[in-house]
Amino acid sequence: MRLGRFGVVGQSTGGVRSHARRVALSATAIACAVYLGAAAVADVVVISHLRSNIDARLSIRLEALVRSVPPSGVPRLAAAAGNESPATVGSGDLDDAPLFSWWVPNGSRVAVPLQESDPQGAVIPPAAGPVAEETVRGHAFRVHQATLRRGRLVVATSVAQLAAVRTTLLILEGSLLPVILLLFFLVATVIGRGAATPIERARQEQLDFTADASHELRTPLAVIEAEIGLALSTSRVAVQYRESLERVATESARLRGIVDDLLWLARLDSLPSAPAHAVVDLAELVRIAAARFGPVAAARSVSLRAVLPGPEAPLVLAPADWLDRLVSVLVDNACRYSNDGGEIEVSASVVGERALLVVDDSGPGIEPAERGEVVRRFHRSSRAPGGAGLGLSIADTIVRATAGTWQIGRSPAGGARVEVSWSAQRDSR
């Protein structure tokens, strides 16, 4: 059985889904922007790296050609011939693309090939700088040039594959983008829903709490106002005035009890940590509670009996006032809902390693379907009228704050049984 602080509360599933969807869409949009930015940077880095490799190959070849130029200042085909294999312009892998070399005499733009595999009749524009990208015979070339006394030495290689690499990268990145964004959206939705659920639950609980508190406080106030209005509007005999004042006093006491319970819960919720713990004797608290509520039970002819333990005292390490409040709440709840002439039994004992507090009554009991709900603030069983529905919520808060466990069942007398247990402390004496 799950007993939560507020029990099972209604929550807006649609609100959670809508909030999670909005969060997921925002996160996906941010992820898309990050992905596109990262892809653009990656493209630039890859292309720059490939271009640097091309420049390194061209620079090495150009230096070799410059060193091989004879004193006449005009390179010879035999002297410049390298070991590059013939290749078609613009073909081949980037790392294996052929290097072409030409000699461009001063005053001419027609390049003279320096090796048999170099294209004939290439037109090389005037040098705009030592490194440039030019179009030679309809193909894009990366060109390195060196200006000599009688002309220019030019080495070049096709960069058509750079465009192919760039296109491949764009296709790959474009294909992965929708898959990545869809997966990211689904994951973000799941995470967002998980994060939004407790927030929505807390919001719904707050709304329910406000509505229930307003209703519970409004009822006694309405009765008080009605009684005072009737008393002031008509002349009455002394007995009637007394009856009105008694009803006002009853509702005022009920109102004060609700406010006291709400203030106690508010103080407990606001505590940064639990107060100092002490070793508390449950049997003594049971004895005190039986004496305190004895007149209340007797007024309805209810038998209230305290069953005290044997030689071993049921000792619990917890704040003493919290346990006193817990025992009082459970006994008061039993007195409130027991039928006239019924019986209540409160016991404290040690069972194994656990200190046990049990409250049995002969009232209507709590149905199994209601047992997970009764700890909600202002929740009351439909078969048990009266009260504000805060008692068991206070009890649940104290039990959890003192590291205890509890359960609600059926008592031998036919009513409800509330059983609370803690780790038993041994008497140091």
C-alpha positions as CSV (number, residue, x, y, z in Angstrom):
1,M,0.0,0.0,0.0
2,R,1.4,3.4,-1.0
3,L,0.9,6.1,1.6
4,G,2.2,9.4,0.3
5,R,2.3,12.8,1.9
6,F,-0.7,13.9,0.1
7,G,-1.9,10.5,-1.3
8,V,-2.9,10.0,-4.8
9,V,-4.0,13.4,-6.3
10,G,-5.6,14.2,-9.6
11,Q,-3.3,15.8,-12.1
12,S,-3.7,17.3,-15.6
13,T,-2.1,14.8,-17.9
14,G,-2.8,17.1,-20.8
15,G,-1.0,19.9,-19.1
16,V,2.0,17.7,-18.4
17,R,2.1,16.6,-22.0
18,S,1.7,20.1,-23.4
19,H,4.4,21.5,-21.1
20,A,6.7,18.6,-22.0
21,R,6.1,19.1,-25.7
22,R,6.9,22.8,-25.5
23,V,10.1,22.1,-23.6
24,A,11.0,19.4,-26.1
25,L,10.4,21.7,-29.1
26,S,12.5,24.5,-27.6
27,A,15.3,22.1,-26.7
28,T,15.1,20.5,-30.2
29,A,15.3,24.0,-31.8
30,I,18.4,24.8,-29.8
31,A,19.9,21.4,-30.7
32,C,19.2,22.0,-34.4
33,A,21.0,25.4,-34.2
34,V,23.9,23.8,-32.4
35,Y,24.0,20.9,-34.9
36,L,24.0,23.3,-37.9
37,G,26.7,25.4,-36.3
38,A,28.9,22.4,-35.5
39,A,28.4,21.0,-39.0
40,A,29.4,24.3,-40.6
41,V,32.5,24.4,-38.4
42,A,33.3,20.8,-39.2
43,D,32.9,21.5,-43.0
44,V,35.3,24.4,-42.8
45,V,37.8,22.4,-40.8
46,V,37.7,19.4,-43.2
47,I,37.9,21.5,-46.4
48,S,40.7,23.7,-44.9
49,H,42.7,20.6,-43.9
50,L,42.3,19.1,-47.4
51,R,43.3,22.4,-49.0
52,S,46.4,22.6,-46.7
53,N,47.4,19.1,-47.8
54,I,47.1,20.3,-51.5
55,D,49.2,23.4,-50.8
56,A,51.9,21.3,-49.1
57,R,52.2,19.0,-52.1
58,L,52.3,22.0,-54.6
59,S,54.8,23.8,-52.5
60,I,57.2,20.8,-52.4
61,R,56.9,20.4,-56.2
62,L,57.4,24.1,-56.9
63,E,60.6,24.2,-54.8
64,A,61.9,21.2,-56.6
65,L,61.2,22.8,-60.0
66,V,62.9,26.1,-59.0
67,R,66.0,24.2,-57.9
68,S,66.1,22.3,-61.2
69,V,66.1,25.5,-63.4
70,P,69.4,25.7,-65.4
71,P,71.5,28.8,-65.5
72,S,69.9,29.9,-68.8
73,G,66.7,30.6,-66.8
74,V,64.5,28.4,-68.9
75,P,63.6,25.0,-67.6
76,R,64.0,22.0,-69.9
77,L,61.4,19.3,-70.2
78,A,63.9,16.6,-69.3
79,A,65.1,18.5,-66.3
80,A,61.6,19.2,-65.0
81,A,60.1,15.8,-65.7
82,G,58.9,14.1,-62.6
83,N,57.6,10.7,-61.8
84,E,53.9,11.6,-61.8
85,S,51.8,9.2,-63.8
86,P,49.7,10.5,-66.6
87,A,46.2,11.4,-65.5
88,T,43.1,13.1,-66.9
89,V,42.6,16.7,-65.7
90,G,40.2,16.8,-62.7
91,S,40.2,13.0,-62.0
92,G,41.5,11.0,-59.1
93,D,41.4,11.1,-55.3
94,L,42.5,14.3,-53.6
95,D,45.6,12.6,-52.2
96,D,46.4,11.0,-55.6
97,A,45.4,13.8,-57.9
98,P,48.1,14.5,-60.5
99,L,50.3,17.5,-60.2
100,F,50.8,19.5,-63.4
101,S,53.6,21.9,-64.1
102,W,54.1,24.6,-66.8
103,W,56.5,27.3,-67.8
104,V,54.9,30.6,-68.8
105,P,57.4,32.9,-70.6
106,N,57.3,36.6,-69.9
107,G,54.7,38.4,-72.1
108,S,52.7,35.2,-72.7
109,R,49.8,33.5,-71.1
110,V,50.1,30.2,-72.9
111,A,51.7,27.7,-70.7
112,V,54.4,25.3,-71.9
113,P,54.0,21.8,-70.3
114,L,57.1,20.6,-68.5
115,Q,56.2,16.9,-68.6
116,E,54.5,14.8,-71.2
117,S,51.4,14.2,-68.9
118,D,50.7,17.9,-68.5
119,P,47.8,19.4,-70.6
120,Q,48.9,21.2,-73.7
121,G,47.8,24.7,-74.5
122,A,46.7,25.7,-71.0
123,V,46.2,29.4,-70.5
124,I,47.5,30.6,-67.1
125,P,46.4,34.1,-66.1
126,P,49.0,36.6,-64.9
127,A,50.2,35.9,-61.4
128,A,47.9,37.5,-58.8
129,G,49.9,36.0,-56.0
130,P,52.1,33.0,-55.2
131,V,49.0,30.9,-54.3
132,A,45.6,31.2,-56.0
133,E,42.7,29.2,-57.5
134,E,42.3,29.5,-61.2
135,T,40.2,27.9,-64.0
136,V,42.3,26.0,-66.5
137,R,40.6,24.5,-69.5
138,G,37.3,24.6,-67.7
139,H,38.5,23.0,-64.4
140,A,39.2,24.5,-61.0
141,F,42.9,24.3,-60.1
142,R,44.8,25.2,-57.0
143,V,47.9,27.1,-58.4
144,H,51.3,27.8,-56.9
145,Q,53.6,30.2,-58.9
146,A,57.2,31.3,-58.7
147,T,58.3,34.3,-60.8
148,L,61.7,33.9,-62.4
149,R,63.8,36.2,-64.6
150,R,62.4,34.9,-67.9
151,G,59.0,33.8,-66.9
152,R,56.9,31.9,-64.4
153,L,57.0,28.4,-63.0
154,V,53.5,27.1,-62.3
155,V,52.4,24.0,-60.6
156,A,48.7,23.1,-60.2
157,T,46.3,20.3,-59.3
158,S,42.6,19.9,-59.7
159,V,40.4,20.9,-56.7
160,A,37.3,19.5,-58.2
161,Q,37.2,16.8,-55.5
162,L,37.0,19.5,-52.8
163,A,33.6,20.4,-54.1
164,A,32.7,16.7,-54.2
165,V,33.8,16.3,-50.6
166,R,31.8,19.4,-49.6
167,T,28.7,18.0,-51.3
168,T,29.1,14.6,-49.7
169,L,29.4,16.3,-46.3
170,L,26.3,18.3,-46.8
171,I,24.3,15.3,-48.0
172,L,25.5,13.2,-45.0
173,E,24.8,16.0,-42.5
174,G,21.4,16.7,-44.1
175,S,20.4,13.1,-44.0
176,L,21.4,12.7,-40.3
177,L,19.7,16.0,-39.2
178,P,16.1,14.8,-39.2
179,V,17.0,11.5,-37.5
180,I,19.0,13.2,-34.8
181,L,16.4,15.9,-34.3
182,L,13.6,13.3,-34.0
183,L,15.5,11.2,-31.5
184,F,16.4,14.3,-29.6
185,F,12.8,15.4,-29.5
186,L,11.6,12.0,-28.3
187,V,14.3,11.9,-25.6
188,A,13.6,15.5,-24.6
189,T,9.8,14.8,-24.4
190,V,10.4,11.8,-22.1
191,I,12.7,13.8,-19.9
192,G,10.5,16.9,-20.0
193,R,7.4,14.8,-19.0
194,G,9.3,13.2,-16.2
195,A,10.4,16.7,-15.0
196,A,7.0,18.3,-15.5
197,T,5.0,15.5,-13.7
198,P,6.1,16.4,-10.1
199,I,5.7,20.1,-10.9
200,E,2.2,19.6,-12.2
201,R,1.4,17.3,-9.3
202,A,2.6,19.9,-6.8
203,R,0.6,22.6,-8.7
204,Q,-2.5,20.5,-8.6
205,E,-2.0,19.6,-5.0
206,Q,-1.7,23.3,-4.2
207,L,-4.9,24.1,-6.0
208,D,-6.7,21.2,-4.3
209,F,-5.3,22.3,-0.9
210,T,-6.5,25.9,-1.4
211,A,-9.9,24.8,-2.5
212,D,-10.4,22.3,0.3
213,A,-9.0,24.7,3.0
214,S,-11.3,27.5,1.7
215,H,-14.3,25.1,1.9
216,E,-13.5,23.8,5.4
217,L,-12.9,27.3,6.8
218,R,-16.0,28.7,5.1
219,T,-18.4,26.2,6.6
220,P,-18.0,27.1,10.3
221,L,-17.7,30.8,9.5
222,A,-21.1,30.6,7.6
223,V,-22.7,28.9,10.6
224,I,-21.3,31.5,13.0
225,E,-22.5,34.4,10.8
226,A,-26.0,32.8,10.5
227,E,-26.4,32.3,14.2
228,I,-25.2,35.8,15.0
229,G,-27.5,37.3,12.3
230,L,-30.5,35.4,13.7
231,A,-29.7,36.4,17.2
232,L,-29.5,40.0,16.3
233,S,-32.5,40.2,14.0
234,T,-35.2,38.8,16.4
235,S,-35.9,39.0,20.1
236,R,-35.3,35.7,21.9
237,V,-35.6,34.3,25.3
238,A,-32.4,33.6,27.3
239,V,-32.5,29.9,26.5
240,Q,-32.5,30.5,22.8
241,Y,-29.6,33.0,23.1
242,R,-27.7,30.4,25.0
243,E,-28.4,27.7,22.3
244,S,-27.1,30.1,19.7
245,L,-24.0,30.9,21.7
246,E,-23.3,27.2,22.2
247,R,-23.6,26.6,18.4
248,V,-21.2,29.5,17.8
249,A,-18.8,28.1,20.4
250,T,-18.9,24.7,18.8
251,E,-18.2,26.1,15.3
252,S,-15.5,28.4,16.7
253,A,-13.8,25.4,18.4
254,R,-13.9,23.5,15.1
255,L,-12.5,26.5,13.2
256,R,-9.8,26.9,15.8
257,G,-8.9,23.2,15.4
258,I,-8.6,23.5,11.6
259,V,-6.4,26.6,11.9
260,D,-4.2,24.9,14.6
261,D,-3.8,21.9,12.4
262,L,-2.9,24.0,9.3
263,L,-0.4,26.1,11.3
264,W,1.2,22.9,12.7
265,L,1.5,21.4,9.2
266,A,2.9,24.7,7.9
267,R,5.5,24.9,10.6
268,L,6.5,21.3,10.0
269,D,6.8,21.9,6.2
270,S,9.0,25.0,6.8
271,L,11.4,23.3,9.2
272,P,14.9,23.0,7.6
273,S,15.5,19.9,9.7
274,A,13.9,17.9,12.5
275,P,14.2,19.1,16.1
276,A,16.4,17.3,18.6
277,H,15.6,13.7,19.0
278,A,15.2,12.0,22.3
279,V,14.4,8.5,23.5
280,V,10.7,8.5,24.0
281,D,8.6,5.8,25.9
282,L,5.6,5.1,23.8
283,A,3.9,3.4,26.7
284,E,4.0,6.7,28.6
285,L,2.5,8.6,25.7
286,V,-0.3,6.0,25.4
287,R,-1.0,6.3,29.1
288,I,-1.2,10.1,28.8
289,A,-3.4,10.0,25.7
290,A,-5.9,7.5,27.4
291,A,-6.3,9.9,30.4
292,R,-6.6,12.9,28.2
293,F,-9.3,11.5,25.9
294,G,-11.1,9.4,28.6
295,P,-13.8,12.1,29.2
296,V,-14.3,12.6,25.4
297,A,-14.9,8.8,25.0
298,A,-17.0,8.6,28.1
299,A,-19.3,11.4,26.8
300,R,-20.4,8.9,24.0
301,S,-20.2,5.8,26.2
302,V,-17.2,4.6,24.3
303,S,-14.8,2.4,26.2
304,L,-11.2,3.7,25.8
305,R,-8.6,1.1,27.0
306,A,-4.8,1.4,27.1
307,V,-2.8,-1.8,26.8
308,L,0.6,-1.3,28.3
309,P,3.7,-3.5,27.5
310,G,5.4,-6.1,29.6
311,P,8.8,-5.6,31.2
312,E,10.5,-4.2,28.0
313,A,9.6,-0.6,27.4
314,P,8.8,0.4,23.7
315,L,11.4,3.2,23.3
316,V,11.6,5.3,20.1
317,L,14.3,7.9,19.1
318,A,12.3,10.9,17.9
319,P,11.1,14.4,18.9
320,A,8.9,13.8,21.9
321,D,6.3,16.5,21.0
322,W,5.9,15.0,17.5
323,L,5.1,11.5,18.9
324,D,2.8,13.0,21.5
325,R,0.9,14.8,18.6
326,L,0.8,11.5,16.6
327,V,-0.7,9.5,19.5
328,S,-3.2,12.3,20.2
329,V,-4.2,12.5,16.5
330,L,-4.8,8.7,16.2
331,V,-6.7,8.5,19.5
332,D,-8.8,11.6,18.7
333,N,-9.6,10.2,15.3
334,A,-10.7,6.9,16.9
335,C,-12.9,8.7,19.4
336,R,-14.4,10.8,16.6
337,Y,-15.4,8.0,14.3
338,S,-16.3,5.2,16.8
339,N,-20.0,4.5,17.2
340,D,-21.8,5.3,20.4
341,G,-21.2,2.6,23.0
342,G,-18.2,1.3,21.0
343,E,-14.7,0.6,22.1
344,I,-11.2,1.8,21.5
345,E,-8.0,0.0,22.4
346,V,-4.5,1.7,22.3
347,S,-1.4,-0.4,22.8
348,A,2.3,0.0,22.8
349,S,4.7,-2.9,22.7
350,V,8.0,-4.3,21.4
351,V,7.9,-6.9,18.6
352,G,11.3,-8.2,17.6
353,E,13.4,-5.1,16.8
354,R,10.4,-2.8,16.3
355,A,8.5,-0.6,18.7
356,L,4.8,-0.8,17.9
357,L,1.9,1.6,18.4
358,V,-1.6,0.2,17.6
359,V,-4.9,2.0,17.7
360,D,-8.1,-0.1,17.2
361,D,-11.7,1.2,17.1
362,S,-15.1,-0.1,16.5
363,G,-16.2,2.5,14.0
364,P,-17.1,2.2,10.3
365,G,-13.5,1.4,9.4
366,I,-11.7,2.5,6.2
367,E,-12.3,0.7,3.0
368,P,-9.2,-0.7,1.3
369,A,-9.7,1.6,-1.7
370,E,-9.7,4.6,0.6
371,R,-6.6,3.7,2.6
372,G,-4.3,5.3,0.2
373,E,-6.4,8.4,0.1
374,V,-7.0,9.2,3.7
375,V,-3.6,10.8,4.2
376,R,-4.5,13.5,1.7
377,R,-5.1,16.8,3.4
378,F,-8.8,17.5,3.8
379,H,-9.7,14.0,2.5
380,R,-12.3,12.2,4.5
381,S,-13.9,8.8,4.1
382,S,-17.4,9.1,2.7
383,R,-18.7,6.7,5.5
384,A,-17.2,8.8,8.3
385,P,-18.7,12.3,8.5
386,G,-17.2,15.0,10.7
387,G,-13.7,16.4,11.1
388,A,-11.6,18.4,8.6
389,G,-9.6,15.6,7.2
390,L,-6.2,16.8,8.5
391,G,-5.6,14.2,11.3
392,L,-4.2,11.3,9.3
393,S,-2.3,13.8,7.1
394,I,-0.6,15.1,10.2
395,A,0.0,11.5,11.3
396,D,1.5,10.5,8.0
397,T,3.8,13.5,8.0
398,I,5.1,12.7,11.5
399,V,5.6,9.0,10.8
400,R,7.7,9.7,7.7
401,A,9.6,12.5,9.5
402,T,10.5,10.1,12.3
403,A,11.6,7.2,10.0
404,G,8.6,5.1,10.9
405,T,6.3,2.9,8.9
406,W,2.6,2.5,9.2
407,Q,-0.4,0.7,7.7
408,I,-4.2,0.9,8.0
409,G,-6.2,-2.2,8.3
410,R,-9.3,-3.8,9.9
411,S,-9.4,-4.0,13.7
412,P,-10.8,-7.1,15.5
413,A,-13.6,-4.8,16.7
414,G,-14.7,-4.2,13.1
415,G,-13.4,-0.7,12.7
416,A,-10.1,0.7,11.6
417,R,-6.7,-0.4,12.9
418,V,-3.8,2.0,12.6
419,E,-0.4,0.4,13.2
420,V,2.8,2.4,13.4
421,S,6.3,1.0,14.1
422,W,9.8,2.3,14.5
423,S,13.2,0.8,15.2
424,A,13.2,0.0,18.9
425,Q,15.7,1.6,21.2
426,R,17.2,-0.5,23.9
427,D,17.0,0.7,27.5
428,S,20.5,1.7,28.5
429,R,19.7,0.8,32.1
